[in-house]
Amino acid sequence: MFNEAFRILNIIKGINPEGLLIKTDLTSRELAEAFQHILVSPPYYSSTVNNFLKTTVTNEIYVDEINRKILHLLSQGVKTNALKDHIDLSMSAIEKRKKN
């Protein structure tokens, strides 16, 4: 779920699509509904995306771009010592961000 949430957030913030459907939510009926909705009043998000957005808004937790990148790299198995090779921060700054 973390990877899915990370991808959803990056897509919405980076691309700002007029529609976003998750494959597991997709049915032929929902696809047709999505096209109609986008033509009339975009954006259209599938139920998984809507649920994610609702929980993100209600949690009011803000994770900046660097923190998201740290979390993403850690989820991929990158060791803490190797994070400084991927992120332009000192080791102490990375540790502080991990702690917070």
C-alpha positions as CSV (number, residue, x, y, z in Angstrom):
1,M,0.0,0.0,0.0
2,F,2.9,2.4,0.7
3,N,4.1,2.2,-2.9
4,E,0.7,2.7,-4.2
5,A,0.0,5.7,-2.0
6,F,3.4,7.1,-3.0
7,R,2.7,6.7,-6.7
8,I,-0.8,8.2,-6.4
9,L,0.5,11.2,-4.6
10,N,3.4,11.7,-7.1
11,I,1.0,11.4,-10.0
12,I,-1.5,13.9,-8.6
13,K,1.1,16.4,-7.5
14,G,3.4,16.0,-10.5
15,I,1.0,15.6,-13.4
16,N,-2.4,16.7,-12.1
17,P,-4.3,14.4,-14.4
18,E,-7.9,14.9,-15.4
19,G,-8.6,11.3,-14.5
20,L,-6.9,8.6,-12.5
21,L,-8.1,5.0,-12.4
22,I,-6.5,2.1,-10.4
23,K,-6.4,-1.1,-12.3
24,T,-8.0,-3.2,-9.5
25,D,-10.9,-0.7,-9.5
26,L,-11.5,-0.8,-13.2
27,T,-14.6,-2.2,-14.8
28,S,-16.0,-1.5,-18.2
29,R,-18.8,0.4,-16.6
30,E,-16.4,2.6,-14.5
31,L,-14.2,3.2,-17.5
32,A,-17.2,4.5,-19.5
33,E,-18.4,6.6,-16.5
34,A,-14.9,8.0,-16.1
35,F,-14.7,9.1,-19.8
36,Q,-18.1,10.8,-19.5
37,H,-17.2,12.5,-16.3
38,I,-13.9,13.8,-17.6
39,L,-15.6,15.3,-20.7
40,V,-18.2,17.1,-18.5
41,S,-16.3,18.1,-15.4
42,P,-12.8,16.7,-14.7
43,P,-11.2,15.3,-12.6
44,Y,-12.4,11.8,-12.2
45,Y,-10.7,9.5,-9.6
46,S,-11.5,5.8,-9.0
47,S,-12.6,4.7,-5.5
48,T,-9.1,3.8,-4.3
49,V,-7.8,7.2,-5.3
50,N,-10.7,9.0,-3.7
51,N,-10.3,7.0,-0.5
52,F,-6.6,7.8,-0.4
53,L,-7.2,11.5,-0.9
54,K,-9.8,11.6,1.8
55,T,-7.5,9.9,4.3
56,T,-4.6,12.2,3.3
57,V,-6.7,15.3,3.8
58,T,-8.2,14.1,7.1
59,N,-4.8,13.1,8.5
60,E,-3.3,16.5,7.8
61,I,0.2,15.0,7.8
62,Y,2.5,16.8,5.5
63,V,5.5,15.0,4.1
64,D,7.7,17.1,1.9
65,E,9.4,15.9,-1.2
66,I,12.7,15.0,0.5
67,N,11.0,13.0,3.2
68,R,8.9,11.2,0.6
69,K,12.0,10.3,-1.3
70,I,13.7,9.0,1.9
71,L,10.7,6.9,2.7
72,H,10.5,5.6,-0.9
73,L,14.2,4.7,-0.9
74,L,13.9,3.0,2.5
75,S,10.9,1.0,1.2
76,Q,13.1,-0.2,-1.7
77,G,15.7,-1.6,0.7
78,V,18.3,1.2,0.5
79,K,20.3,1.3,3.7
80,T,20.4,4.5,5.7
81,N,24.2,5.0,5.1
82,A,23.5,4.8,1.3
83,L,20.8,7.5,1.4
84,K,23.4,10.3,1.2
85,D,24.3,8.9,-2.3
86,H,20.7,9.5,-3.4
87,I,19.8,12.6,-1.5
88,D,21.8,15.8,-1.3
89,L,21.7,16.0,2.5
90,S,24.2,15.3,5.3
91,M,23.9,12.1,7.3
92,S,22.8,14.0,10.4
93,A,20.0,15.8,8.3
94,I,18.8,12.5,7.0
95,E,18.8,11.0,10.5
96,K,16.8,14.0,11.8
97,R,14.2,13.6,9.1
98,K,13.9,9.9,9.8
99,K,13.4,10.6,13.4
100,N,10.6,13.2,12.7
